[in-house]
């Protein structure tokens, strides 16, 4: 039988299929459909130091082959998460990765320090699509210097494996990937959503309450596969690929481009069984191809 275990630098997972942050909540809704321990890991919704109410509605808009979301990092905050949500995830034997976000470097550092002391957390994922208020509102992930400084500080404060999630809303994602690696990232995840908007023609007004939102779903997959392909050629650390994955063929494109693991996002809203089905299909594919490890096809499409 093919071995689905995968090593992402210091992080070892039972299989290479994860639930992407922002689409799986804290796992409660999906636990009624299947056992969360079957997943490679659950990357929980972005967690901030203090509770966030999120953006004004409407916050979701359907688009051709995708969706726009403008949730605004709604979450209960660190204290409530550790008191209520995390114990439940542990009781379900879920492999947990925490996505953290903040407005300032101090927010990230406090979260990294406190979460590093909690048993049962596999890794932290840095959400860099947040405005650094000390830098005039610039997004952490849009500036090499700002991003590198943050990663370096979090790396020193964090005992856990550190995943850096890259935004595609930049001129050169390879430059960001190289900077993240040199600043201390153990793993890269890409891509985050593409910035977009929808206009309500009848009202002659932006449909989303926050005007713009993040585009996800099958429409972004070709962009995501291309970026994984390019980044793989330039870094030595492992990559988690994501963006529009809903079936085995989608996932295989990311593995062949250079990802060592994949994360499923928007497809969970359409079919909550997407991830366990993908794990089963991947197992069958590897056995039919005589593959012993996913590493045998990682980056195989590189030219």
C-alpha positions in Angstrom: 0.0 0.0 0.0 1.2 3.5 -0.9 2.4 5.5 2.1 0.6 8.9 2.2 2.8 10.3 5.0 4.6 13.4 4.1 7.4 15.4 5.7 7.2 19.2 5.2 10.6 20.1 6.7 10.1 19.7 10.5 6.4 19.0 10.1 5.2 15.4 9.6 1.7 14.7 8.4 -0.3 11.5 8.0 -1.2 12.5 4.5 -0.7 15.6 2.2 -4.3 16.9 2.1 -5.2 19.7 4.4 -8.2 21.9 5.1 -7.4 25.5 4.1 -7.8 28.3 6.6 -10.9 30.5 6.2 -13.0 27.7 4.7 -13.2 25.2 7.5 -14.0 27.3 10.5 -12.6 25.6 13.6 -13.8 22.2 12.3 -17.1 22.0 14.3 -19.4 22.1 11.2 -17.5 19.4 9.3 -17.0 17.0 12.3 -20.6 15.8 11.7 -19.7 14.6 8.2 -16.4 12.7 8.8 -13.7 12.2 11.3 -11.3 15.1 11.3 -8.4 12.9 12.3 -8.5 11.5 8.7 -7.2 14.9 7.4 -3.5 15.7 7.0 -4.3 18.7 9.1 -6.9 21.3 9.8 -5.7 24.9 9.3 -8.2 26.9 11.4 -9.7 30.3 10.6 -7.3 33.2 11.1 -6.9 33.9 14.8 -6.2 37.3 16.2 -5.2 38.4 19.6 -8.6 40.1 20.3 -12.0 39.2 19.0 -13.0 40.6 15.5 -16.5 41.1 14.3 -15.4 41.1 10.6 -16.6 43.3 7.7 -20.1 44.6 7.1 -22.4 42.5 4.9 -22.8 41.4 2.2 -19.6 39.4 2.7 -19.8 36.8 0.0 -20.5 37.0 -3.7 -20.6 34.2 -6.2 -18.6 34.7 -9.4 -18.0 32.6 -12.5 -16.1 29.5 -11.4 -15.4 31.0 -8.0 -16.5 33.3 -5.2 -15.5 36.5 -3.5 -15.3 36.7 0.2 -14.8 39.7 2.5 -15.3 38.1 5.9 -12.8 40.4 7.6 -11.1 37.8 9.8 -14.1 37.4 12.1 -13.0 35.2 15.0 -13.4 34.9 18.8 -9.9 36.0 19.7 -7.1 34.0 21.3 -8.5 33.6 24.8 -11.9 32.3 23.7 -10.3 30.0 21.1 -8.1 28.3 23.7 -11.0 28.0 26.1 -13.6 26.6 23.8 -12.6 25.7 20.2 -9.1 24.2 20.7 -10.2 21.7 23.4 -12.9 20.4 21.1 -10.4 20.0 18.2 -8.1 18.1 20.4 -11.0 15.8 21.5 -11.6 15.0 17.9 -8.0 14.0 17.4 -7.5 16.6 14.6 -4.0 17.6 13.5 -4.2 21.4 14.1 -2.3 24.2 12.4 -3.1 27.7 13.6 -3.3 30.6 11.1 -2.5 33.8 12.9 -3.1 37.4 11.9 -2.5 40.9 13.3 -2.4 44.6 12.6 1.0 45.0 14.2 4.2 43.0 14.6 3.5 42.9 18.4 0.1 41.1 17.7 1.9 38.4 15.7 4.7 38.0 18.3 2.3 37.7 21.2 0.2 35.1 19.4 3.4 33.1 18.4 4.8 33.1 21.9 1.5 32.1 23.6 0.6 29.4 21.0 4.1 27.9 21.1 3.4 27.0 24.7 0.2 25.0 23.9 0.5 21.2 23.5 -1.2 19.8 20.5 -0.5 22.5 17.9 1.5 21.3 15.0 2.5 24.5 13.4 1.7 28.2 12.9 0.7 29.7 9.5 1.3 33.4 9.1 -1.5 35.3 7.3 0.4 38.2 5.8 -2.7 39.8 4.1 -3.2 42.1 7.1 -2.4 45.9 7.2 0.6 46.9 9.3 -0.8 50.1 10.9 2.7 51.2 11.9 3.7 51.2 8.2 0.8 53.4 7.0 -1.5 50.5 6.4 0.8 48.6 4.0 0.0 44.9 3.9 2.7 42.7 5.6 2.8 40.4 2.6 3.2 43.1 -0.1 6.6 44.4 1.0 9.7 42.3 1.0 11.3 44.4 3.8 8.2 44.5 6.0 7.5 40.8 5.5 11.1 39.7 6.1 11.3 41.7 9.4 8.1 40.2 10.7 9.0 36.6 9.8 12.5 37.0 11.4 10.9 38.2 14.6 8.2 35.6 14.7 10.8 32.9 14.0 12.7 33.9 17.1 9.5 34.0 19.2 8.1 30.7 17.9 9.1 27.1 18.8 6.7 25.6 16.3 7.3 24.9 12.6 6.5 28.2 10.8 4.4 28.3 7.6 4.3 31.6 5.7 1.2 32.1 3.5 2.0 34.2 0.4 -0.3 36.6 -1.3 -0.6 36.5 -5.1 -1.4 40.2 -5.2 2.2 41.2 -5.9 4.4 41.8 -8.9 6.9 39.0 -8.2 5.9 36.1 -5.8 9.3 34.4 -6.3 11.0 37.4 -4.7 8.7 37.1 -1.7 9.2 33.4 -1.4 13.0 33.7 -1.4 12.8 36.4 1.2 10.5 34.3 3.4 12.8 31.4 3.2 15.9 33.5 4.1 14.0 35.1 7.0 13.2 31.8 8.7 10.1 30.2 7.1 10.1 26.4 7.3 7.3 26.0 4.8 5.5 28.2 2.3 1.8 28.0 1.5 0.4 29.6 -1.7 -1.7 31.1 -2.9 -4.0 33.3 -0.8 -6.9 34.8 -2.6 -6.8 37.3 -5.5 -8.2 40.7 -4.8 -11.4 41.4 -6.8 -14.8 43.0 -6.8 -18.3 42.7 -8.1 -20.6 45.6 -8.9 -24.3 45.3 -8.5 -25.5 46.8 -11.8 -29.0 47.4 -10.7 -27.8 49.5 -7.7 -24.8 50.9 -9.5 -22.8 50.1 -6.4 -20.2 47.5 -5.2 -22.0 44.4 -4.1 -19.7 43.6 -1.1 -20.0 45.7 2.0 -16.2 46.1 2.1 -16.2 46.9 -1.7 -13.4 44.4 -2.5 -12.9 40.8 -1.5 -10.7 37.7 -2.1 -11.4 35.6 -5.1 -11.1 31.8 -4.6 -12.3 28.7 -6.4 -11.5 27.0 -9.8 -11.0 30.4 -11.5 -7.7 31.0 -9.6 -6.2 27.5 -10.0 -4.1 28.2 -13.2 -2.6 31.3 -11.4 -1.9 29.2 -8.3 -0.3 26.3 -10.2 1.9 28.7 -12.1 3.0 30.4 -8.9 3.8 27.1 -7.2 5.7 26.0 -10.3 7.8 29.2 -10.2 8.5 29.2 -6.5 9.5 25.6 -6.4 12.4 26.4 -8.8 13.7 29.1 -6.5 13.4 27.8 -2.9 14.5 24.6 -1.0 11.8 24.6 1.6 8.5 22.6 1.0 5.4 24.1 -0.4 1.7 23.7 0.4 -0.2 24.4 -2.8 -3.8 25.7 -2.8 -6.3 27.5 -5.1 -9.3 26.0 -6.7 -8.7 22.3 -5.8 -11.8 20.2 -5.9 -10.7 16.8 -7.3 -7.7 14.5 -7.8 -6.6 16.0 -11.1 -6.6 19.5 -9.5 -4.4 18.2 -6.7 -2.0 16.4 -8.9 -1.3 19.5 -10.9 0.0 21.1 -7.7 2.1 18.1 -6.8 3.6 18.0 -10.3 4.3 21.7 -10.1 6.2 21.3 -6.9 3.9 21.2 -3.9 4.5 18.6 -1.3 1.0 19.0 0.2 -2.2 20.6 -0.9 -5.0 22.5 0.9 -8.7 22.5 -0.1 -10.7 25.6 0.4 -13.8 26.8 -1.4 -14.7 23.3 -2.6 -15.6 22.5 1.0 -18.6 24.8 0.7 -19.9 22.9 -2.3 -19.3 19.4 -1.0 -18.2 18.8 2.6 -16.9 15.4 1.7 -14.3 16.8 -0.8 -11.3 16.3 1.4 -11.8 12.7 2.5 -12.8 11.8 -1.0 -9.6 13.4 -2.3 -7.5 11.5 0.2 -9.1 8.2 -0.9 -8.6 9.0 -4.6 -5.0 10.0 -4.0 -4.4 6.7 -2.3 -5.9 4.7 -5.2 -3.9 6.8 -7.7 -0.6 6.1 -6.0 -1.3 2.4 -5.8 -2.4 2.2 -9.4 0.8 4.0 -10.5 3.0 2.0 -8.2 4.1 5.0 -6.2 5.4 4.5 -2.7 5.5 8.2 -1.7 4.1 11.4 -3.0 7.7 12.7 -3.2 8.1 10.6 -6.4 5.9 13.0 -8.3 6.6 16.3 -6.6 8.0 18.7 -9.2 7.9 16.1 -11.9 6.4 18.6 -14.4 9.4 21.0 -14.0 11.2 21.8 -17.2 
